[in-house]
Amino acid sequence: MTTLLLADHDGRALADATARALTPAQAIGDPVDILVAGNDCAAVASEAARLEGVRQVLLADGPALAHALAEPLTALLVGLAPGYTALVAAATGTGKTVMPRVAALLDVAQISEVTAVIDATTFARPIYAGNAIETVRSGDATRVLTVRAASFPPAIHGGGDAAVVSIPVPETSARSQFVSAELSRSDRPDLTAAPIVISGGRAFGSAEAFRKYLEPIAAKLNAAIGASRAAVDAGYAPNELQVGQTGKIVAPDLYIAVGISGAIQHLAGMKGSRIIVAINKDPEAPIFAVADFGLVGDLDLILPELEHAL
């Protein structure tokens, strides 16, 4: 059995999600090849080749792949599919956009958001906002999957020396085109890869309070900042910081939830964290049911004390 993993990258560096997705890819079928698709991304391919356990890196380099548009990436993967028993991608924006199209063209059932590999054809995935775990067995000749990268440890960087093989970029009819991108910049660690995340909820009351209380603690802990959907909807934090079923899925070593009640939509995005700390003035808040440590009190009193202690 052979597996092809679609690399996630920004054109300059490999995303942490790729190293994490390599772990389940190896459990599904070994050997594993990595597909790096983009424009002027040879450096990314070289980085992927250094991941331990990779047989070879397929480099598809061309202007048509510059912005990870769905159509050319799908055509590329479908063309490579006959050589593999499984096609895998991290459940990121790219993976969620491309892999359903690949599955449809191959006439197979996609298995989404895999959190555990039981064997080469059997997988576990969360359903009902993470309140139940479904076990799925695939009978398709080619399995198409997205994996929840935060659920797996990353493969070892620097442990491999795979060959980089250039492959042609297929011609496709452009049904969409890249117009522009507006990217947010932050000095904080990436939310989906950070070992420590501190998140705030609607209890902060304003965007000013959200920044005032969370940013100093995040700086001292070198933590990423997250937010509940309620905080995002209220305008306290930008959309890219949302953690939950309709936001980002995180599983850090330490997750600190401040002023977050613990609705199931939010829990679905963070309850895989190794240690959960909840700070809330309501002792009956659902967040305490999943927390390893809980502190009942007003955040505007507790957070300054925490910052001072740090």
C-alpha positions as a printed NumPy array, in Angstrom:
array([[  0.   ,   0.   ,   0.   ],
       [  1.288,   3.44 ,  -0.906],
       [  0.101,   6.833,   0.291],
       [  0.339,  10.285,  -1.254],
       [  0.244,  13.253,   1.129],
       [ -0.618,  16.712,  -0.185],
       [  1.75 ,  19.238,   1.411],
       [  0.382,  22.396,   2.987],
       [  2.668,  25.414,   2.531],
       [  2.77 ,  29.144,   1.802],
       [  5.263,  28.934,  -1.033],
       [  8.209,  29.566,   1.276],
       [  7.959,  27.064,   4.131],
       [  6.187,  23.837,   4.922],
       [  3.232,  24.155,   7.294],
       [  3.359,  22.299,  10.602],
       [  0.13 ,  20.569,   9.549],
       [  2.061,  18.635,   6.9  ],
       [  4.504,  17.129,   9.395],
       [  1.567,  16.169,  11.61 ],
       [ -0.458,  14.717,   8.724],
       [  2.54 ,  12.585,   7.754],
       [  2.114,  10.561,  10.964],
       [ -1.345,   9.166,  10.093],
       [ -0.355,   8.893,   6.422],
       [  2.389,   6.46 ,   7.399],
       [ -0.086,   4.447,   9.478],
       [ -2.466,   4.207,   6.494],
       [  0.093,   2.885,   4.034],
       [  3.839,   2.857,   3.741],
       [  5.78 ,   4.065,   1.77 ],
       [  4.574,   7.671,   1.751],
       [  5.25 ,  10.236,  -0.962],
       [  4.639,  13.956,  -0.461],
       [  3.243,  16.156,  -3.21 ],
       [  4.476,  19.759,  -3.131],
       [  2.501,  21.856,  -5.609],
       [  3.089,  25.553,  -6.167],
       [  5.169,  28.104,  -8.01 ],
       [  8.885,  28.574,  -7.239],
       [  8.563,  26.245,  -4.264],
       [ 11.69 ,  24.119,  -4.585],
       [ 12.714,  25.184,  -1.076],
       [  9.487,  23.735,   0.295],
       [ 10.151,  20.448,  -1.485],
       [ 13.648,  20.304,   0.022],
       [ 12.173,  20.858,   3.474],
       [  9.584,  18.11 ,   2.916],
       [ 12.356,  15.731,   1.839],
       [ 13.936,  16.069,   5.28 ],
       [ 10.871,  14.685,   7.059],
       [ 11.527,  11.222,   8.427],
       [  9.691,   8.394,   6.695],
       [  9.185,  10.009,   3.267],
       [ 10.094,   7.886,   0.239],
       [ 10.145,  10.726,  -2.288],
       [  8.83 ,  14.23 ,  -2.817],
       [  6.922,  14.978,  -6.008],
       [  7.455,  18.597,  -7.019],
       [  4.858,  20.145,  -9.327],
       [  6.076,  23.666, -10.   ],
       [  4.287,  26.1  , -12.277],
       [  2.343,  29.386, -12.397],
       [ -1.009,  27.54 , -12.546],
       [ -0.357,  26.229,  -9.025],
       [  0.795,  29.533,  -7.54 ],
       [ -2.229,  30.128,  -5.305],
       [ -3.438,  26.577,  -4.566],
       [ -6.574,  26.984,  -6.658],
       [ -8.859,  23.982,  -6.486],
       [ -9.085,  23.064, -10.18 ],
       [ -5.384,  22.602, -11.042],
       [ -4.637,  20.9  ,  -7.721],
       [ -7.544,  18.519,  -8.202],
       [ -6.454,  17.642, -11.739],
       [ -2.927,  16.996, -10.48 ],
       [ -4.081,  14.657,  -7.698],
       [ -6.543,  12.771,  -9.885],
       [ -3.789,  12.174, -12.424],
       [ -1.509,  10.765,  -9.734],
       [ -4.224,   8.701,  -8.001],
       [ -3.722,   5.42 ,  -9.977],
       [ -0.305,   5.007,  -8.39 ],
       [ -1.576,   5.141,  -4.792],
       [ -3.995,   3.361,  -2.495],
       [ -4.612,   6.453,  -0.335],
       [ -4.623,  10.199,  -0.942],
       [ -4.286,  12.23 ,   2.264],
       [ -4.355,  15.92 ,   3.153],
       [ -4.538,  17.871,   6.38 ],
       [ -7.998,  19.261,   7.081],
       [ -6.893,  22.825,   6.375],
       [ -8.464,  25.276,   3.953],
       [ -6.608,  23.701,   1.038],
       [ -7.379,  20.118,   2.013],
       [-11.049,  20.816,   2.623],
       [-11.349,  22.52 ,  -0.755],
       [ -9.442,  20.035,  -2.898],
       [-10.041,  16.564,  -1.477],
       [-13.859,  16.472,  -1.891],
       [-13.374,  17.305,  -5.572],
       [-10.787,  14.542,  -5.909],
       [-13.109,  12.024,  -4.255],
       [-15.993,  13.002,  -6.529],
       [-13.931,  12.608,  -9.695],
       [-12.61 ,   9.243,  -8.503],
       [-16.169,   8.209,  -7.527],
       [-15.174,   7.282,  -3.981],
       [-16.385,   8.373,  -0.548],
       [-14.175,  10.895,   1.203],
       [-13.515,  10.368,   4.911],
       [-13.161,  13.738,   6.635],
       [-11.43 ,  14.98 ,   9.795],
       [ -9.818,  11.659,  10.746],
       [ -8.479,  11.736,  14.313],
       [ -7.212,   8.152,  14.594],
       [ -6.045,   5.438,  12.206],
       [ -7.171,   2.013,  13.404],
       [ -5.782,   0.165,  10.393],
       [ -5.21 ,   0.813,   6.693],
       [ -8.937,   0.856,   5.918],
       [-10.522,   1.804,   9.275],
       [-10.571,   5.272,  10.767],
       [-12.079,   7.247,  13.644],
       [-13.575,  10.689,  13.195],
       [-15.691,  12.994,  15.391],
       [-19.362,  13.653,  14.623],
       [-22.102,  15.722,  16.295],
       [-19.655,  18.502,  17.209],
       [-17.275,  15.988,  18.726],
       [-19.826,  14.457,  21.074],
       [-19.477,  11.057,  19.398],
       [-16.655,   9.26 ,  17.62 ],
       [-17.584,   7.402,  14.455],
       [-15.577,   4.419,  13.228],
       [-15.524,   4.203,   9.431],
       [-14.237,   1.346,   7.27 ],
       [-13.532,   2.134,   3.624],
       [-14.006,  -0.437,   0.877],
       [-12.831,   1.865,  -1.902],
       [ -9.802,   0.912,  -3.964],
       [ -8.463,   4.431,  -3.454],
       [ -9.094,   6.051,  -0.097],
       [ -9.376,   9.841,   0.024],
       [ -9.016,  11.375,   3.47 ],
       [ -8.494,  14.594,   5.35 ],
       [ -6.917,  14.288,   8.774],
       [ -7.222,  16.571,  11.767],
       [ -3.551,  17.486,  12.095],
       [ -3.813,  18.674,  15.692],
       [ -4.686,  15.108,  16.756],
       [ -1.303,  13.695,  15.696],
       [  2.313,  14.308,  16.704],
       [  4.546,  15.753,  13.977],
       [  7.003,  13.608,  12.076],
       [ 10.655,  14.24 ,  12.873],
       [ 12.273,  17.098,  10.955],
       [ 15.763,  16.412,   9.681],
       [ 15.463,  12.669,   9.946],
       [ 14.96 ,  12.013,   6.237],
       [ 16.782,  12.408,   2.964],
       [ 14.16 ,  11.699,   0.304],
       [ 14.667,  12.333,  -3.392],
       [ 12.859,  15.282,  -4.974],
       [ 11.298,  14.35 ,  -8.328],
       [  9.883,  17.012, -10.648],
       [  6.569,  16.131, -12.309],
       [  4.62 ,  17.967, -15.039],
       [  1.743,  20.302, -14.23 ],
       [ -1.414,  19.217, -16.095],
       [ -3.273,  21.716, -18.228],
       [ -6.716,  22.606, -16.888],
       [ -9.49 ,  24.92 , -17.997],
       [ -9.508,  27.8  , -15.523],
       [-13.015,  28.07 , -14.053],
       [-11.732,  30.308, -11.287],
       [ -8.887,  32.756, -10.977],
       [ -6.879,  34.331,  -8.209],
       [ -7.771,  37.989,  -7.615],
       [ -6.098,  39.038,  -4.381],
       [ -5.302,  37.963,  -0.844],
       [ -5.503,  39.942,   2.39 ],
       [ -3.416,  38.196,   5.005],
       [ -3.309,  39.068,   8.688],
       [  0.126,  39.312,  10.302],
       [  0.894,  38.536,  13.915],
       [  3.943,  38.168,  16.126],
       [  2.12 ,  35.478,  18.101],
       [  2.606,  31.75 ,  17.336],
       [  0.271,  30.114,  14.837],
       [ -2.978,  29.152,  16.547],
       [ -3.177,  25.609,  15.18 ],
       [  0.45 ,  24.747,  15.961],
       [  1.173,  26.561,  19.243],
       [  1.867,  24.408,  22.32 ],
       [  0.035,  26.945,  24.515],
       [ -3.22 ,  28.716,  23.622],
       [ -5.11 ,  31.257,  25.711],
       [ -8.623,  32.058,  24.497],
       [-11.176,  34.645,  25.518],
       [-14.944,  34.767,  25.357],
       [-17.791,  37.259,  25.416],
       [-17.253,  37.92 ,  29.137],
       [-14.471,  40.391,  28.295],
       [-17.101,  42.917,  27.26 ],
       [-15.016,  44.805,  24.685],
       [-12.18 ,  44.448,  22.199],
       [-10.069,  46.761,  24.348],
       [-10.436,  44.531,  27.408],
       [ -9.762,  41.448,  25.281],
       [ -6.406,  42.845,  24.18 ],
       [ -5.572,  44.469,  27.533],
       [ -5.887,  41.286,  29.562],
       [ -4.911,  38.527,  27.128],
       [ -1.989,  39.951,  25.17 ],
       [  0.417,  40.469,  28.135],
       [ -0.168,  36.916,  29.388],
       [  0.172,  35.472,  25.883],
       [  3.46 ,  37.339,  25.47 ],
       [  4.878,  35.943,  28.712],
       [  3.772,  32.396,  27.906],
       [  4.694,  32.686,  24.202],
       [  1.144,  31.51 ,  23.591],
       [ -1.243,  31.883,  20.682],
       [ -4.444,  33.833,  21.263],
       [ -7.821,  32.324,  20.439],
       [-11.43 ,  33.362,  20.837],
       [-14.881,  31.878,  21.108],
       [-17.398,  32.469,  18.35 ],
       [-19.335,  34.771,  20.661],
       [-16.246,  36.942,  21.131],
       [-15.624,  37.033,  17.382],
       [-19.26 ,  37.85 ,  16.602],
       [-19.133,  40.661,  19.153],
       [-16.092,  42.125,  17.41 ],
       [-13.623,  41.523,  20.236],
       [-11.302,  39.414,  18.067],
       [-10.789,  38.809,  14.33 ],
       [-12.353,  35.787,  12.676],
       [ -9.034,  33.97 ,  12.195],
       [ -8.722,  33.583,  15.983],
       [-11.977,  31.667,  16.353],
       [-11.658,  28.246,  17.971],
       [-14.489,  25.764,  17.591],
       [-16.627,  23.736,  15.247],
       [-16.895,  26.609,  12.757],
       [-13.403,  27.926,  13.51 ],
       [-10.024,  26.31 ,  14.027],
       [ -9.358,  22.984,  15.692],
       [ -6.548,  23.104,  18.237],
       [ -4.974,  20.525,  20.536],
       [ -2.145,  22.274,  22.407],
       [ -0.322,  21.024,  25.478],
       [ -2.062,  23.762,  27.482],
       [ -5.367,  25.477,  26.662],
       [ -6.521,  28.341,  28.893],
       [-10.179,  29.309,  28.416],
       [-11.037,  32.683,  29.944],
       [-14.614,  33.882,  30.133],
       [-15.809,  31.081,  27.862],
       [-18.939,  29.251,  28.981],
       [-18.157,  26.061,  27.062],
       [-20.814,  25.631,  24.38 ],
       [-20.462,  22.35 ,  22.499],
       [-19.419,  24.219,  19.343],
       [-16.395,  25.618,  21.169],
       [-15.574,  22.365,  22.94 ],
       [-15.459,  20.604,  19.577],
       [-12.473,  22.749,  18.654],
       [-10.346,  22.396,  21.783],
       [-11.261,  19.464,  23.99 ],
       [ -8.445,  17.398,  22.504],
       [ -6.   ,  19.657,  24.384],
       [ -3.672,  17.863,  26.773],
       [ -4.405,  20.16 ,  29.754],
       [ -7.406,  22.518,  29.92 ],
       [ -7.605,  25.39 ,  32.387],
       [-10.922,  27.241,  32.738],
       [-11.416,  30.675,  34.299],
       [-15.057,  31.725,  34.644],
       [-17.16 ,  33.53 ,  37.233],
       [-20.032,  31.06 ,  36.774],
       [-19.277,  27.87 ,  38.753],
       [-21.909,  26.019,  36.692],
       [-20.341,  26.879,  33.33 ],
       [-20.107,  23.766,  31.093],
       [-16.414,  24.471,  30.433],
       [-15.595,  23.161,  33.913],
       [-16.863,  19.7  ,  32.934],
       [-13.924,  19.246,  30.528],
       [-11.336,  21.304,  32.415],
       [ -8.444,  19.712,  34.271],
       [ -8.161,  22.836,  36.426],
       [-10.851,  25.414,  37.113],
       [-10.783,  28.831,  38.719],
       [-14.025,  30.607,  39.606],
       [-13.822,  34.389,  39.661],
       [-13.869,  37.64 ,  37.693],
       [-11.373,  37.707,  34.872],
       [-10.539,  41.368,  35.44 ],
       [ -9.204,  40.415,  38.889],
       [ -7.678,  37.026,  38.109],
       [ -5.813,  37.865,  34.898],
       [ -3.788,  40.781,  36.344],
       [ -2.778,  38.497,  39.229],
       [ -1.78 ,  35.788,  36.763],
       [  0.281,  38.25 ,  34.718],
       [  2.015,  39.466,  37.87 ],
       [  2.767,  35.89 ,  38.951],
       [  4.277,  35.115,  35.55 ]])
